[in-house]
Amino acid sequence: MAYYPPTSFSFAVYFSISDMDNDTRFQSVSGLNVEYETETIKEGGENRFEHKLPIRTKYSDLVLKRGLLVNSKVVKWCLDAFESRTFAPANLEIILLNENGQSLKTWSVIGAWPKKWSISDFNAQENSLAIESLELSYQYFKLL
């Protein structure tokens, strides 16, 4: 059984605010990025280079896409934030699965809140699904 390199098309997303099975199925997940913000220090008398020092970590926004769902607790959570300005940060797990549906890697995303929610364009000339996109800001993630 060869697991490496793993494929990226089999995954699940679990929100702490939802126990619905449909809320785990997404078409794509992007934004699991972390990088350091840096500060540049110029040293007097040294003109060949500048010192770059790490300051803090910076996490990209998480973007989740899926077919439009009816009665989704995750969408209700988003709409509560946009309509009522009720922000309730939630945790979520993104799990990469192997060919048997078993977990290979798990990313735990902490303190996520909805930043943007959008629906794909409706076009009578195309035969495509209605896709909803969720853009989430979050505090940090950790690899479990």
C-alpha positions as CSV (number, residue, x, y, z in Angstrom):
1,M,0.0,0.0,0.0
2,A,1.7,3.1,-1.2
3,Y,0.4,6.3,0.4
4,Y,3.0,8.8,-0.9
5,P,2.6,11.1,-2.5
6,P,-1.0,11.4,-1.3
7,T,-3.7,12.6,-3.6
8,S,-5.5,15.9,-2.8
9,F,-9.0,15.1,-4.0
10,S,-10.2,13.1,-1.0
11,F,-10.8,15.3,2.1
12,A,-13.4,16.3,4.6
13,V,-14.0,19.6,6.5
14,Y,-15.6,19.4,10.0
15,F,-17.0,22.6,11.6
16,S,-17.4,22.7,15.4
17,I,-20.8,24.4,14.8
18,S,-22.3,21.7,12.6
19,D,-23.1,18.0,13.0
20,M,-24.6,17.7,9.5
21,D,-22.9,15.3,7.2
22,N,-23.5,17.6,4.2
23,D,-21.5,20.4,5.8
24,T,-18.3,18.3,5.5
25,R,-18.3,18.0,1.7
26,F,-16.4,20.7,-0.1
27,Q,-15.2,20.9,-3.7
28,S,-12.0,22.8,-2.8
29,V,-10.1,24.2,0.1
30,S,-7.3,26.8,-0.2
31,G,-5.5,29.1,2.0
32,L,-3.6,26.8,4.4
33,N,-0.6,29.1,4.3
34,V,1.6,30.5,7.0
35,E,4.5,32.8,6.6
36,Y,6.6,35.2,8.7
37,E,6.3,38.9,8.5
38,T,9.8,40.3,8.6
39,E,11.5,43.5,9.7
40,T,14.5,44.8,7.8
41,I,17.4,46.2,9.7
42,K,20.2,48.2,8.0
43,E,23.5,47.9,9.7
44,G,25.7,51.0,9.7
45,G,28.8,50.6,7.5
46,E,27.5,47.3,6.0
47,N,26.2,48.1,2.5
48,R,26.2,44.6,1.0
49,F,23.0,43.4,2.6
50,E,20.2,44.1,5.0
51,H,19.3,41.9,8.0
52,K,15.8,40.4,7.8
53,L,14.4,39.4,11.1
54,P,11.2,37.4,11.7
55,I,8.4,39.4,13.6
56,R,5.2,37.3,13.7
57,T,3.4,34.6,11.7
58,K,0.7,35.6,9.2
59,Y,-2.0,33.2,8.1
60,S,-3.9,33.5,4.8
61,D,-7.6,33.6,4.5
62,L,-9.2,30.1,4.1
63,V,-11.4,29.7,1.0
64,L,-13.9,26.8,0.9
65,K,-16.0,26.0,-2.2
66,R,-18.9,23.6,-2.7
67,G,-22.2,23.1,-4.4
68,L,-24.9,25.3,-2.9
69,L,-26.7,23.6,0.1
70,V,-30.1,24.2,1.5
71,N,-30.4,24.2,5.3
72,S,-26.7,24.3,6.1
73,K,-25.7,25.2,9.6
74,V,-22.4,26.6,8.3
75,V,-24.3,29.0,5.9
76,K,-26.6,30.0,8.8
77,W,-23.5,30.8,10.8
78,C,-22.2,33.0,8.0
79,L,-25.6,34.7,7.5
80,D,-25.8,35.4,11.3
81,A,-22.5,37.3,11.0
82,F,-23.5,39.3,7.9
83,E,-27.1,40.0,8.7
84,S,-27.1,40.3,12.5
85,R,-23.4,41.1,13.1
86,T,-23.3,38.1,15.4
87,F,-19.7,36.8,15.2
88,A,-19.2,33.5,16.8
89,P,-15.7,32.2,16.0
90,A,-15.6,28.5,15.3
91,N,-13.0,25.8,15.0
92,L,-12.8,23.5,12.0
93,E,-10.7,20.5,11.0
94,I,-9.5,19.8,7.4
95,I,-8.7,16.1,7.0
96,L,-6.8,14.7,4.1
97,L,-8.0,11.1,3.5
98,N,-6.4,8.1,1.9
99,E,-8.1,5.8,-0.7
100,N,-9.9,3.9,2.2
101,G,-11.3,7.1,3.7
102,Q,-8.9,7.0,6.6
103,S,-7.2,10.2,7.9
104,L,-3.6,10.9,6.6
105,K,-3.2,14.5,7.9
106,T,-5.4,16.8,9.9
107,W,-5.2,20.6,10.1
108,S,-7.0,22.2,13.0
109,V,-8.1,25.7,12.2
110,I,-8.7,27.8,15.3
111,G,-11.0,30.9,15.7
112,A,-12.4,31.1,12.2
113,W,-15.1,33.7,11.3
114,P,-16.8,34.4,8.0
115,K,-15.3,37.2,6.0
116,K,-17.1,36.7,2.7
117,W,-19.8,34.5,1.4
118,S,-20.6,34.4,-2.3
119,I,-22.6,32.4,-4.9
120,S,-21.4,31.7,-8.4
121,D,-23.0,33.5,-11.4
122,F,-26.3,32.1,-12.7
123,N,-26.1,31.6,-16.5
124,A,-28.8,29.9,-18.6
125,Q,-26.2,29.2,-21.3
126,E,-24.1,27.0,-19.1
127,N,-24.7,23.6,-17.6
128,S,-23.0,24.1,-14.3
129,L,-23.7,23.8,-10.6
130,A,-24.4,26.7,-8.3
131,I,-21.2,27.0,-6.2
132,E,-21.0,28.8,-2.9
133,S,-17.7,30.2,-1.6
134,L,-16.9,30.8,2.0
135,E,-13.9,33.0,2.8
136,L,-12.8,32.7,6.5
137,S,-10.3,34.6,8.5
138,Y,-8.8,32.7,11.4
139,Q,-6.3,33.0,14.2
140,Y,-4.0,30.1,13.3
141,F,-3.9,26.5,12.3
142,K,-1.9,23.5,13.6
143,L,-1.0,20.2,12.1
144,L,-2.3,17.4,14.3
